[in-house]
Amino acid sequence: MPALKDMEKKVVEQVQGDIPLDKRPFDTIGQRIGASGNDVIDILKGLREKGIIRRFGAVLRHRAAGFSENAMVVWSVPDDRCEEVGSLLASYAEITHCYERTPPLEGIYNIFTMVHLAGGDPPETPGKDRIEEFTGNVSSVIGIDTYKILRSLKEFKKSSMEYF
């Protein structure tokens, strides 16, 4: 793989940590390195096309953002319903991640979702927490009743890689 050009390296240095919280963050980055915002975006696209950058995404510190509860919910969905059910699950604002996993976890759980709930009223069903209640309601809508709720016990790391 060829070495990064100077401007590519400058862009990577700017985006490997926190990006500016501006309406036009790539313009701000461009100003820092002597380029336009469009140049920054084009460089990032080029790095992705070359396979140097695999993905570009945000790391949400969910508790700081006001989400009081979260859990991964894994679903056992028949193969012929994965597209349909995945689209339904992804339509919920409370579900921030939704993807198919192969091979399935434990041989049956093939759709993974991440549920984030903001602070709110206690659940309507006695003995259930809000995640259980939300998941049960979703289960009824999508017609899938085989799922597991996997809860985070401790957060170990929320940081981006730094290469330069």
Secondary structure, 3 states (H helix, E strand, C coil): CCCCCHHHHHHHHHHCCCCCCCCCHHHHHHHHHCCCHHHHHHHHHHHHHCCCCCCCCCCCCCCCCCEEEEEEEEECCCHHHHHHHHHHHHCCCCEEEEEEEEEEECCCEEEEEEEEEECCCCCCCCCCCHHHHHHHHHHHHHCCCCEEEEECCCCCCCCCCCCC
